[in-house]
Amino acid sequence: MEFMNPGAFKANAREALTDENLRSAMGQLAAGFVPLRQAAVDRLPEFDLLRERARELKDHILANLDFYLERFERNCTAAGGQVHWCATAEDARQAVLAICRTVDAKTATKGKSMIAEEIGLNPFLENHGIEPVETDLGEYIIQLADEPPSHIIGPAVHKTKDQVSDLFLHHHRKHGRTERQTEPAKMVAEAREILRQRYLDADVGITGANYLIAETGSSVIVTNEGNGDLTQTLPKIHIVVTSLEKVVPTLEDMTTFLRLLARSATGQEFSAYTTISTGPRRPDDPDGPGEFHVVILDNGRSAMLGGEVQDMLRCIRCGACMNHCPVYHSVGGHSYGAVYVGPMGAVLTPSLLGIAETRHLPCASMLCGRCEEVCPMQIPLPRLLRHWRERAFEGDGVPAAERWGLSIWAWFARRPWLYGQGARLAVRLLRYLGRERGRLGKLWGAGGWTDGRDLPAPEGRTFQELWRQRRGKGGAA
């Protein structure tokens, strides 16, 4: 499987559909996050009102982004921090490297950061003699496996317990751990024991940021393990790597997003740790870093402002859209060949990389609308996916067969009577072909479907016939 090649989505998906371990792991995801989210939402009567408020607040921030970013810089600097503005991924990598070199860093502990993944920070640091050590348990697991995250909040959600147990046995032998652990609590304890010294030895700590608070110049991380606190308080320098749309006007405004984030992500009322960092250690502080740096990345986001995909900048990275997406459940995150996966990734990745090399991703959706339904920020993901599908069709990379097929469908769609006749004929033909088993294992022209699953044979009448019947009886269609 090609981990970082969006153009390989089709090949990756075919491979994923035959992976039994992946199916087992993704089944656990659906059984866990989905009902937990619903239960958490049901316990909060004002959840929909919070969504409305959060959407309005985020739209206000995006309309005044320059003002709030400048205010953040002023207050961060006043608190003793330093802000680094980076237009591209390379700018951000170089900024982090320059900071690390001021203390001749050899190791850097890291909290979970999708922006660090976006800019390829780990391999870059390794190439410059600095060892990055992931401290989030999921990120630690995939670092051992030499894989990118497959989910934005559960990086190792594609791994089964047995696979993680094998990884730990293989990589922890050098630390004297030669017994294969199979109980989750013991596996966590083993990882914690090995990571503990890495926190103490690290020269630099790198985290992401869920939010940047303009009124105080603070960064905020939301975690469940406490690793982020150790990462940013023990080393000499704390580096925050984040993107420009994470800014929030006030601490009070942040609480609106916090009430939505954990409920949408993991079904918790609140994450275990919400850590606010403001500047470096002060003279009377018992701990904390000697320097506090915030690296703010653009990397194509400012070009989204005022455009058709600006709504995507409202995303708070909860993962609810992928948790509820049937396509994601079937093929997993690595199939997307990109840092951002699922419905949100299928919109954001073309926005950042261009549609030419990512044209398959917006098509990785049934457009069932479930992603928009559960999105706490009310991002119209199906509409944005259709936008990118249209842009892809306007480009030069669409195969002739695909254009030919769509043009035939469009010709019939512009002639409703003929379309109806063709639909009735197709239903009868498919019903006949599937008469023995009630389904079709192979169908010409539909290999993308039948290569991975059977197609149920149609029963009864067409949708248009049922529509006319119900309309005639005065019922709802």
FENGI-V764943 format. One record per residue. N is the residue number from 1. RES is the residue in one small letter. PHI is phi in degrees with one decimal (NA if undefined). D_FIRST is the distance of its C-alpha to the first C-alpha in Angstrom with 1 decimal. Layout:
n=N res=RES phi=PHI d_first=D_FIRST
n=N res=RES phi=PHI d_first=D_FIRST
This chain:
n=1 res=m phi=NA d_first=0.0
n=2 res=e phi=-87.9 d_first=3.8
n=3 res=f phi=-66.8 d_first=6.0
n=4 res=m phi=-122.9 d_first=9.1
n=5 res=n phi=-146.6 d_first=9.3
n=6 res=p phi=-58.0 d_first=11.1
n=7 res=g phi=-68.5 d_first=11.7
n=8 res=a phi=-94.5 d_first=8.3
n=9 res=f phi=-56.0 d_first=9.2
n=10 res=k phi=-61.4 d_first=10.5
n=11 res=a phi=-64.7 d_first=7.8
n=12 res=n phi=-62.0 d_first=5.5
n=13 res=a phi=-64.2 d_first=8.9
n=14 res=r phi=-61.3 d_first=9.8
n=15 res=e phi=-66.4 d_first=7.2
n=16 res=a phi=-64.1 d_first=8.3
n=17 res=l phi=-64.9 d_first=11.8
n=18 res=t phi=-102.1 d_first=12.1
n=19 res=d phi=-91.3 d_first=11.2
n=20 res=e phi=-67.0 d_first=14.8
n=21 res=n phi=-63.0 d_first=14.5
n=22 res=l phi=-65.2 d_first=12.7
n=23 res=r phi=-59.8 d_first=15.5
n=24 res=s phi=-63.0 d_first=18.1
n=25 res=a phi=-65.5 d_first=17.1
n=26 res=m phi=-69.4 d_first=17.0
n=27 res=g phi=-63.4 d_first=20.3
n=28 res=q phi=-66.6 d_first=21.9
n=29 res=l phi=-60.4 d_first=21.0
n=30 res=a phi=-64.2 d_first=22.8
n=31 res=a phi=-74.3 d_first=25.6
n=32 res=g phi=-98.6 d_first=26.2
n=33 res=f phi=-63.6 d_first=25.9
n=34 res=v phi=-65.4 d_first=27.1
n=35 res=p phi=-68.0 d_first=30.5
n=36 res=l phi=-65.4 d_first=31.1
n=37 res=r phi=-61.8 d_first=30.9
n=38 res=q phi=-61.1 d_first=33.2
n=39 res=a phi=-64.4 d_first=35.7
n=40 res=a phi=-66.2 d_first=35.7
n=41 res=v phi=-66.0 d_first=36.4
n=42 res=d phi=-63.1 d_first=39.1
n=43 res=r phi=-81.4 d_first=40.9
n=44 res=l phi=-122.3 d_first=41.2
n=45 res=p phi=-57.7 d_first=43.5
n=46 res=e phi=-91.4 d_first=43.2
n=47 res=f phi=-57.2 d_first=39.4
n=48 res=d phi=-66.9 d_first=39.5
n=49 res=l phi=-65.8 d_first=42.2
n=50 res=l phi=-63.8 d_first=40.1
n=51 res=r phi=-61.3 d_first=37.3
n=52 res=e phi=-62.2 d_first=39.9
n=53 res=r phi=-63.1 d_first=41.2
n=54 res=a phi=-65.4 d_first=37.8
n=55 res=r phi=-64.1 d_first=36.9
n=56 res=e phi=-62.4 d_first=40.3
n=57 res=l phi=-64.6 d_first=40.1
n=58 res=k phi=-66.2 d_first=36.7
n=59 res=d phi=-63.2 d_first=37.9
n=60 res=h phi=-64.0 d_first=41.0
n=61 res=i phi=-61.6 d_first=39.0
n=62 res=l phi=-65.3 d_first=36.9
n=63 res=a phi=-73.0 d_first=40.2
n=64 res=n phi=-128.1 d_first=41.7
n=65 res=l phi=-61.1 d_first=38.7
n=66 res=d phi=-61.2 d_first=40.5
n=67 res=f phi=-61.3 d_first=43.4
n=68 res=y phi=-71.8 d_first=41.5
n=69 res=l phi=-67.2 d_first=39.3
n=70 res=e phi=-65.7 d_first=42.5
n=71 res=r phi=-66.0 d_first=44.2
n=72 res=f phi=-59.8 d_first=41.3
n=73 res=e phi=-60.0 d_first=41.6
n=74 res=r phi=-59.0 d_first=45.4
n=75 res=n phi=-75.3 d_first=45.3
n=76 res=c phi=-66.0 d_first=42.5
n=77 res=t phi=-64.5 d_first=44.5
n=78 res=a phi=-63.4 d_first=47.7
n=79 res=a phi=-86.5 d_first=46.2
n=80 res=g phi=99.3 d_first=45.3
n=81 res=g phi=-88.5 d_first=41.7
n=82 res=q phi=-129.7 d_first=40.2
n=83 res=v phi=-110.1 d_first=38.0
n=84 res=h phi=-119.7 d_first=35.7
n=85 res=w phi=-90.4 d_first=34.8
n=86 res=c phi=-129.1 d_first=31.6
n=87 res=a phi=-76.5 d_first=30.8
n=88 res=t phi=-128.4 d_first=27.3
n=89 res=a phi=-61.2 d_first=24.5
n=90 res=e phi=-64.0 d_first=26.0
n=91 res=d phi=-59.3 d_first=29.3
n=92 res=a phi=-67.0 d_first=28.1
n=93 res=r phi=-60.4 d_first=26.4
n=94 res=q phi=-65.9 d_first=29.7
n=95 res=a phi=-64.1 d_first=31.8
n=96 res=v phi=-64.1 d_first=30.1
n=97 res=l phi=-61.7 d_first=30.4
n=98 res=a phi=-61.4 d_first=34.0
n=99 res=i phi=-66.4 d_first=34.9
n=100 res=c phi=-61.2 d_first=33.3
n=101 res=r phi=-71.4 d_first=35.3
n=102 res=t phi=-67.3 d_first=38.6
n=103 res=v phi=-118.1 d_first=38.4
n=104 res=d phi=52.0 d_first=36.7
n=105 res=a phi=-63.8 d_first=33.8
n=106 res=k phi=-110.4 d_first=31.9
n=107 res=t phi=-135.8 d_first=29.9
n=108 res=a phi=-139.8 d_first=29.0
n=109 res=t phi=-80.0 d_first=28.2
n=110 res=k phi=-133.7 d_first=26.1
n=111 res=g phi=-86.5 d_first=26.3
n=112 res=k phi=-65.6 d_first=23.4
n=113 res=s phi=-148.6 d_first=23.1
n=114 res=m phi=-70.6 d_first=20.7
n=115 res=i phi=-67.9 d_first=22.7
n=116 res=a phi=-61.1 d_first=21.9
n=117 res=e phi=-67.0 d_first=18.2
n=118 res=e phi=-60.5 d_first=18.9
n=119 res=i phi=-93.9 d_first=20.8
n=120 res=g phi=63.0 d_first=18.5
n=121 res=l phi=-68.5 d_first=21.5
n=122 res=n phi=-58.8 d_first=20.3
n=123 res=p phi=-63.0 d_first=19.1
n=124 res=f phi=-64.2 d_first=22.1
n=125 res=l phi=-63.2 d_first=24.5
n=126 res=e phi=-58.9 d_first=23.2
n=127 res=n phi=-66.5 d_first=23.8
n=128 res=h phi=-112.1 d_first=27.3
n=129 res=g phi=79.7 d_first=28.3
n=130 res=i phi=-116.5 d_first=27.8
n=131 res=e phi=-89.5 d_first=25.9
n=132 res=p phi=-85.0 d_first=24.4
n=133 res=v phi=-121.4 d_first=24.6
n=134 res=e phi=-72.6 d_first=23.0
n=135 res=t phi=-113.7 d_first=25.6
n=136 res=d phi=-64.2 d_first=24.3
n=137 res=l phi=-59.8 d_first=23.3
n=138 res=g phi=-63.6 d_first=20.0
n=139 res=e phi=-66.5 d_first=19.2
n=140 res=y phi=-62.6 d_first=20.6
n=141 res=i phi=-62.3 d_first=18.3
n=142 res=i phi=-73.8 d_first=15.0
n=143 res=q phi=-66.5 d_first=16.8
n=144 res=l phi=-62.8 d_first=17.4
n=145 res=a phi=-82.2 d_first=13.8
n=146 res=d phi=57.6 d_first=12.9
n=147 res=e phi=-131.8 d_first=10.7
n=148 res=p phi=-81.8 d_first=11.8
n=149 res=p phi=-62.3 d_first=13.7
n=150 res=s phi=-111.1 d_first=12.6
n=151 res=h phi=-158.3 d_first=16.2
n=152 res=i phi=-79.3 d_first=19.1
n=153 res=i phi=-116.0 d_first=21.5
n=154 res=g phi=-120.3 d_first=19.6
n=155 res=p phi=-57.0 d_first=16.8
n=156 res=a phi=-109.0 d_first=16.0
n=157 res=v phi=-65.3 d_first=16.8
n=158 res=h phi=-81.9 d_first=13.6
n=159 res=k phi=-94.7 d_first=15.0
n=160 res=t phi=-83.7 d_first=17.8
n=161 res=k phi=-60.2 d_first=21.0
n=162 res=d phi=-64.5 d_first=20.6
n=163 res=q phi=-65.0 d_first=17.3
n=164 res=v phi=-66.1 d_first=19.1
n=165 res=s phi=-60.0 d_first=22.1
n=166 res=d phi=-65.6 d_first=20.3
n=167 res=l phi=-60.4 d_first=19.0
n=168 res=f phi=-63.1 d_first=22.5
n=169 res=l phi=-60.1 d_first=24.1
n=170 res=h phi=-68.9 d_first=22.1
n=171 res=h phi=-88.6 d_first=22.5
n=172 res=h phi=-93.0 d_first=26.0
n=173 res=r phi=-58.6 d_first=27.7
n=174 res=k phi=-67.5 d_first=28.8
n=175 res=h phi=-98.7 d_first=30.5
n=176 res=g phi=85.6 d_first=32.5
n=177 res=r phi=-99.2 d_first=30.6
n=178 res=t phi=-111.4 d_first=30.3
n=179 res=e phi=-99.7 d_first=30.6
n=180 res=r phi=-75.3 d_first=27.6
n=181 res=q phi=-92.0 d_first=28.2
n=182 res=t phi=-123.6 d_first=27.3
n=183 res=e phi=-88.7 d_first=29.5
n=184 res=p phi=-51.8 d_first=27.9
n=185 res=a phi=-62.7 d_first=31.0
n=186 res=k phi=-71.7 d_first=31.1
n=187 res=m phi=-66.3 d_first=27.5
n=188 res=v phi=-63.9 d_first=28.2
n=189 res=a phi=-62.4 d_first=31.4
n=190 res=e phi=-65.8 d_first=29.8
n=191 res=a phi=-63.7 d_first=27.3
n=192 res=r phi=-63.4 d_first=30.3
n=193 res=e phi=-62.1 d_first=32.5
n=194 res=i phi=-72.9 d_first=30.1
n=195 res=l phi=-76.9 d_first=29.4
n=196 res=r phi=-54.7 d_first=33.2
n=197 res=q phi=-69.0 d_first=34.2
n=198 res=r phi=-65.1 d_first=31.4
n=199 res=y phi=-59.9 d_first=33.0
n=200 res=l phi=-70.8 d_first=36.3
n=201 res=d phi=-86.3 d_first=35.1
n=202 res=a phi=-66.1 d_first=33.1
n=203 res=d phi=-84.3 d_first=34.8
n=204 res=v phi=-135.6 d_first=33.0
n=205 res=g phi=-115.2 d_first=31.5
n=206 res=i phi=-120.2 d_first=29.0
n=207 res=t phi=-129.2 d_first=28.5
n=208 res=g phi=-90.3 d_first=27.6
n=209 res=a phi=-153.0 d_first=30.1
n=210 res=n phi=-74.2 d_first=30.3
n=211 res=y phi=-147.7 d_first=33.5
n=212 res=l phi=-117.1 d_first=35.9
n=213 res=i phi=-96.2 d_first=39.5
n=214 res=a phi=-64.4 d_first=41.7
n=215 res=e phi=-71.7 d_first=45.0
n=216 res=t phi=-121.3 d_first=44.4
n=217 res=g phi=71.2 d_first=41.8
n=218 res=s phi=-97.5 d_first=39.7
n=219 res=s phi=-108.1 d_first=36.0
n=220 res=v phi=-131.8 d_first=34.9
n=221 res=i phi=-120.9 d_first=31.9
n=222 res=v phi=-120.3 d_first=31.3
n=223 res=t phi=-138.6 d_first=29.9
n=224 res=n phi=-117.4 d_first=30.4
n=225 res=e phi=-116.1 d_first=30.3
n=226 res=g phi=82.0 d_first=32.8
n=227 res=n phi=-64.2 d_first=30.4
n=228 res=g phi=-63.3 d_first=30.9
n=229 res=d phi=-65.1 d_first=34.6
n=230 res=l phi=-65.8 d_first=34.4
n=231 res=t phi=-64.6 d_first=32.0
n=232 res=q phi=-101.0 d_first=34.4
n=233 res=t phi=-104.3 d_first=37.8
n=234 res=l phi=-86.4 d_first=37.7
n=235 res=p phi=-72.7 d_first=36.5
n=236 res=k phi=-69.7 d_first=38.8
n=237 res=i phi=-131.9 d_first=36.8
n=238 res=h phi=-110.7 d_first=34.9
n=239 res=i phi=-112.1 d_first=32.5
n=240 res=v phi=-98.5 d_first=31.4
n=241 res=v phi=-113.9 d_first=28.4
n=242 res=t phi=-148.5 d_first=28.4
n=243 res=s phi=-120.0 d_first=28.7
n=244 res=l phi=-66.9 d_first=31.9
n=245 res=e phi=-80.0 d_first=31.8
n=246 res=k phi=-81.0 d_first=32.0
n=247 res=v phi=-70.9 d_first=35.7
n=248 res=v phi=-132.7 d_first=38.2
n=249 res=p phi=-59.2 d_first=42.0
n=250 res=t phi=-136.1 d_first=43.3
n=251 res=l phi=-61.9 d_first=42.7
n=252 res=e phi=-63.4 d_first=44.1
n=253 res=d phi=-61.3 d_first=41.7
n=254 res=m phi=-59.2 d_first=38.8
n=255 res=t phi=-64.0 d_first=40.0
n=256 res=t phi=-60.8 d_first=39.4
n=257 res=f phi=-69.6 d_first=35.7
n=258 res=l phi=-62.4 d_first=35.7
n=259 res=r phi=-68.1 d_first=37.2
n=260 res=l phi=-93.6 d_first=34.4
n=261 res=l phi=-62.7 d_first=31.4
n=262 res=a phi=-66.3 d_first=31.4
n=263 res=r phi=-62.4 d_first=32.5
n=264 res=s phi=-75.6 d_first=29.8
n=265 res=a phi=-83.3 d_first=27.0
n=266 res=t phi=-125.4 d_first=27.9
n=267 res=g phi=79.0 d_first=31.2
n=268 res=q phi=-87.7 d_first=33.3
n=269 res=e phi=-66.9 d_first=36.6
n=270 res=f phi=-158.0 d_first=35.8
n=271 res=s phi=-69.1 d_first=33.3
n=272 res=a phi=-64.1 d_first=34.7
n=273 res=y phi=-127.9 d_first=35.0
n=274 res=t phi=-123.2 d_first=35.8
n=275 res=t phi=-111.0 d_first=36.6
n=276 res=i phi=-106.3 d_first=38.6
n=277 res=s phi=-117.2 d_first=38.9
n=278 res=t phi=-129.7 d_first=41.7
n=279 res=g phi=72.6 d_first=42.2
n=280 res=p phi=-79.6 d_first=42.6
n=281 res=r phi=-61.0 d_first=44.7
n=282 res=r phi=-93.8 d_first=48.4
n=283 res=p phi=-55.0 d_first=51.3
n=284 res=d phi=-99.6 d_first=52.0
n=285 res=d phi=-80.7 d_first=48.4
n=286 res=p phi=-74.4 d_first=47.7
n=287 res=d phi=-154.9 d_first=44.1
n=288 res=g phi=120.2 d_first=41.5
n=289 res=p phi=-77.3 d_first=40.1
n=290 res=g phi=-75.9 d_first=42.4
n=291 res=e phi=-136.0 d_first=40.5
n=292 res=f phi=-129.4 d_first=38.6
n=293 res=h phi=-122.1 d_first=36.4
n=294 res=v phi=-120.8 d_first=34.5
n=295 res=v phi=-98.9 d_first=32.0
n=296 res=i phi=-106.3 d_first=31.7
n=297 res=l phi=-101.1 d_first=28.9
n=298 res=d phi=-95.5 d_first=29.3
n=299 res=n phi=53.9 d_first=26.3
n=300 res=g phi=101.4 d_first=27.1
n=301 res=r phi=-70.8 d_first=28.5
n=302 res=s phi=-63.5 d_first=32.1
n=303 res=a phi=-70.9 d_first=31.3
n=304 res=m phi=-79.7 d_first=30.4
n=305 res=l phi=-63.5 d_first=33.9
n=306 res=g phi=77.2 d_first=36.2
n=307 res=g phi=-102.9 d_first=33.6
n=308 res=e phi=-71.6 d_first=32.1
n=309 res=v phi=-110.7 d_first=29.2
n=310 res=q phi=-57.9 d_first=31.4
n=311 res=d phi=-55.2 d_first=31.2
n=312 res=m phi=-64.9 d_first=27.6
n=313 res=l phi=-71.8 d_first=29.3
n=314 res=r phi=-76.9 d_first=30.9
n=315 res=c phi=-56.3 d_first=27.7
n=316 res=i phi=-107.0 d_first=28.4
n=317 res=r phi=59.5 d_first=24.8
n=318 res=c phi=-87.0 d_first=25.7
n=319 res=g phi=84.3 d_first=22.6
n=320 res=a phi=-60.8 d_first=24.9
n=321 res=c phi=-62.5 d_first=23.3
n=322 res=m phi=-75.1 d_first=19.8
n=323 res=n phi=-61.4 d_first=21.7
n=324 res=h phi=-108.8 d_first=23.4
n=325 res=c phi=-89.7 d_first=20.9
n=326 res=p phi=-63.8 d_first=20.2
n=327 res=v phi=-69.3 d_first=17.0
n=328 res=y phi=-58.6 d_first=15.6
n=329 res=h phi=-60.8 d_first=16.9
n=330 res=s phi=-81.6 d_first=15.1
n=331 res=v phi=-117.3 d_first=11.5
n=332 res=g phi=72.9 d_first=11.6
n=333 res=g phi=-75.4 d_first=11.3
n=334 res=h phi=-66.6 d_first=7.8
n=335 res=s phi=-61.1 d_first=7.4
n=336 res=y phi=-71.2 d_first=10.1
n=337 res=g phi=64.0 d_first=8.5
n=338 res=a phi=-146.7 d_first=12.0
n=339 res=v phi=-67.4 d_first=14.4
n=340 res=y phi=-100.6 d_first=16.3
n=341 res=v phi=-125.6 d_first=15.0
n=342 res=g phi=68.3 d_first=16.8
n=343 res=p phi=-58.9 d_first=20.0
n=344 res=m phi=-65.5 d_first=21.2
n=345 res=g phi=-69.0 d_first=18.0
n=346 res=a phi=-68.6 d_first=18.1
n=347 res=v phi=-97.2 d_first=21.6
n=348 res=l phi=-72.1 d_first=21.5
n=349 res=t phi=-60.8 d_first=18.5
n=350 res=p phi=-61.8 d_first=20.3
n=351 res=s phi=-66.2 d_first=23.5
n=352 res=l phi=-91.7 d_first=22.2
n=353 res=l phi=-105.8 d_first=20.1
n=354 res=g phi=95.2 d_first=21.9
n=355 res=i phi=-79.0 d_first=21.1
n=356 res=a phi=-57.9 d_first=20.4
n=357 res=e phi=-95.2 d_first=16.9
n=358 res=t phi=-126.8 d_first=16.2
n=359 res=r phi=-64.7 d_first=18.1
n=360 res=h phi=-74.7 d_first=15.7
n=361 res=l phi=-63.8 d_first=15.7
n=362 res=p phi=-62.1 d_first=19.4
n=363 res=c phi=-86.2 d_first=19.0
n=364 res=a phi=-83.7 d_first=16.7
n=365 res=s phi=-157.9 d_first=20.0
n=366 res=m phi=-86.5 d_first=22.8
n=367 res=l phi=55.2 d_first=25.3
n=368 res=c phi=-73.6 d_first=27.0
n=369 res=g phi=88.5 d_first=28.3
n=370 res=r phi=-63.0 d_first=27.5
n=371 res=c phi=-61.4 d_first=25.7
n=372 res=e phi=-67.8 d_first=28.9
n=373 res=e phi=-60.9 d_first=31.1
n=374 res=v phi=-96.4 d_first=29.7
n=375 res=c phi=-64.5 d_first=29.2
n=376 res=p phi=-67.8 d_first=31.9
n=377 res=m phi=-100.6 d_first=32.3
n=378 res=q phi=53.9 d_first=32.7
n=379 res=i phi=-75.2 d_first=30.1
n=380 res=p phi=-76.9 d_first=30.2
n=381 res=l phi=-58.4 d_first=26.5
n=382 res=p phi=-59.3 d_first=26.9
n=383 res=r phi=-65.0 d_first=29.3
n=384 res=l phi=-69.2 d_first=27.0
n=385 res=l phi=-64.2 d_first=24.1
n=386 res=r phi=-64.6 d_first=26.6
n=387 res=h phi=-57.0 d_first=27.7
n=388 res=w phi=-70.0 d_first=24.4
n=389 res=r phi=-63.3 d_first=24.1
n=390 res=e phi=-64.8 d_first=27.5
n=391 res=r phi=-64.2 d_first=26.7
n=392 res=a phi=-64.8 d_first=23.7
n=393 res=f phi=-67.7 d_first=26.0
n=394 res=e phi=-74.6 d_first=28.6
n=395 res=g phi=-82.4 d_first=26.3
n=396 res=d phi=-98.6 d_first=25.7
n=397 res=g phi=-90.3 d_first=22.0
n=398 res=v phi=-79.4 d_first=22.7
n=399 res=p phi=-59.5 d_first=22.7
n=400 res=a phi=-59.6 d_first=26.2
n=401 res=a phi=-62.1 d_first=25.5
n=402 res=e phi=-67.7 d_first=24.4
n=403 res=r phi=-62.2 d_first=27.5
n=404 res=w phi=-62.0 d_first=29.7
n=405 res=g phi=-64.0 d_first=28.6
n=406 res=l phi=-68.1 d_first=29.2
n=407 res=s phi=-67.0 d_first=32.5
n=408 res=i phi=-64.9 d_first=33.7
n=409 res=w phi=-60.3 d_first=33.0
n=410 res=a phi=-63.3 d_first=34.8
n=411 res=w phi=-62.3 d_first=37.7
n=412 res=f phi=-70.0 d_first=38.2
n=413 res=a phi=-63.4 d_first=37.7
n=414 res=r phi=-80.6 d_first=40.6
n=415 res=r phi=-127.7 d_first=42.8
n=416 res=p phi=-54.2 d_first=42.8
n=417 res=w phi=-63.6 d_first=45.2
n=418 res=l phi=-66.7 d_first=43.2
n=419 res=y phi=-61.1 d_first=40.0
n=420 res=g phi=-61.3 d_first=41.7
n=421 res=q phi=-63.6 d_first=42.9
n=422 res=g phi=-64.3 d_first=39.5
n=423 res=a phi=-63.8 d_first=37.9
n=424 res=r phi=-63.3 d_first=40.7
n=425 res=l phi=-66.0 d_first=40.2
n=426 res=a phi=-64.9 d_first=36.4
n=427 res=v phi=-61.3 d_first=37.0
n=428 res=r phi=-65.6 d_first=39.6
n=429 res=l phi=-67.6 d_first=37.5
n=430 res=l phi=-66.7 d_first=34.4
n=431 res=r phi=-63.2 d_first=36.8
n=432 res=y phi=-67.3 d_first=38.3
n=433 res=l phi=-65.9 d_first=35.0
n=434 res=g phi=-101.5 d_first=33.9
n=435 res=r phi=-63.2 d_first=37.4
n=436 res=e phi=-80.3 d_first=36.8
n=437 res=r phi=-106.2 d_first=33.7
n=438 res=g phi=79.2 d_first=33.8
n=439 res=r phi=-158.8 d_first=30.3
n=440 res=l phi=-119.4 d_first=28.4
n=441 res=g phi=-82.1 d_first=25.5
n=442 res=k phi=-138.9 d_first=25.0
n=443 res=l phi=-149.3 d_first=26.4
n=444 res=w phi=-60.8 d_first=26.6
n=445 res=g phi=85.3 d_first=25.3
n=446 res=a phi=-127.4 d_first=23.3
n=447 res=g phi=-61.1 d_first=20.4
n=448 res=g phi=-60.5 d_first=18.0
n=449 res=w phi=-91.0 d_first=20.0
n=450 res=t phi=-77.3 d_first=21.1
n=451 res=d phi=-68.3 d_first=17.9
n=452 res=g phi=-112.3 d_first=16.9
n=453 res=r phi=-162.4 d_first=20.5
n=454 res=d phi=-78.0 d_first=24.1
n=455 res=l phi=-102.0 d_first=26.2
n=456 res=p phi=-60.2 d_first=29.5
n=457 res=a phi=-70.3 d_first=32.5
n=458 res=p phi=-62.6 d_first=34.7
n=459 res=e phi=-128.6 d_first=37.9
n=460 res=g phi=71.3 d_first=41.1
n=461 res=r phi=-99.6 d_first=41.5
n=462 res=t phi=-75.1 d_first=39.4
n=463 res=f phi=-59.9 d_first=38.8
n=464 res=q phi=-63.4 d_first=41.5
n=465 res=e phi=-66.2 d_first=44.0
n=466 res=l phi=-65.6 d_first=43.5
n=467 res=w phi=-60.4 d_first=43.8
n=468 res=r phi=-63.4 d_first=47.1
n=469 res=q phi=-64.0 d_first=48.4
n=470 res=r phi=-70.1 d_first=47.8
n=471 res=r phi=-63.9 d_first=49.1
n=472 res=g phi=-66.4 d_first=52.2
n=473 res=k phi=-88.7 d_first=52.8
n=474 res=g phi=81.8 d_first=52.5
n=475 res=g phi=-88.6 d_first=49.4
n=476 res=a phi=-78.1 d_first=46.3
n=477 res=a phi=-78.9 d_first=43.5
